[in-house]
């Protein structure tokens, strides 16, 4: 059986230098498989689109006139691609030799798999989280307190990166990271593509969940590696609760995920827990408000998120709050 044509799909927003490194890595592995590369530029202001045209003529470029977010931009690329398989790849990722072939071989040999994810590492080879379980109230408690989680992680086994203890053979998982996610184009189109209401973050978790509900499998291919300069594109730091607009994207996306895939009661419990933990942070910060503009700004951010979580999940106002555009 011959390998299908692969489409490598990259959504970029003001990531010119990172994107250039990513595209150079793809040039170095061009002999591994026949593939096309499509870059969707989300109205960057740093010259990214022109740079791609000038320096990477082999790349197909889709220029958007506004930043529509990752999920909606990825759908634009999926509609334009020709491959039976596509690799959704972050612009802050580098693809080592052998990775494309390993992922494609796995998909060819496993026709019930809709998604195969690579293992993500930092540039120094240390592991990142590249697989995820569907959220629970317990796990989300710690995600609202990332500073405490970072302090406890070295001592507490269940807070460590789970991939460290995974076997070397491929394994079925709930979800793989969207930083390097290979998928069957027809399967993704069958379920309607990515949900464009996710602006940035958690859209891959929704996609994998919907694919599994449709009868497909989601796998992590442990032999395939992608170097991911984690959050270089968005600026998000895992050991800190982010500021706006990233905070709104992450919490708004998680709220939509619970609304879509959990019961009404479970979604309400998640919102109650989130609001309580945000109010705790507001109370802890409140003492510095008389002396610090930064504290006042932070409290204002958190109050806005609490208000967002009191809006109906499918309201226009709540969706707009989760899809705040970058400045």
Secondary structure, 3 states (H helix, E strand, C coil): CCCCCEEEEEEECCCHHHHHHHHHHHHHCCCCCCEEEEEEECCCCCCHHHHHHHHCCCCEEEECCCCCCHHHHHHHHHHHCCCCEEEEECCCEEECCCHHHHHHHHHHHCCCEEEEEEEEECCCCCECCCEECCCCHHHHHHHCCHHHHHHHHCCCHHHCCHHHHCCCCCEECCEECCCEEEEEHHHHHHCCCCCCCCCCCCHHHHHHHHHHHCCCEEEEEEEEEEEECCCCCCCCCCCCCCCCCHHHHHHHHHHHHHHHHCCHHHHHHHHHHHHHHHHHHHHHHHCCCCCCHHHHHHHHHHHHHHHHCCCCCCCHHHHHHHCCCCC
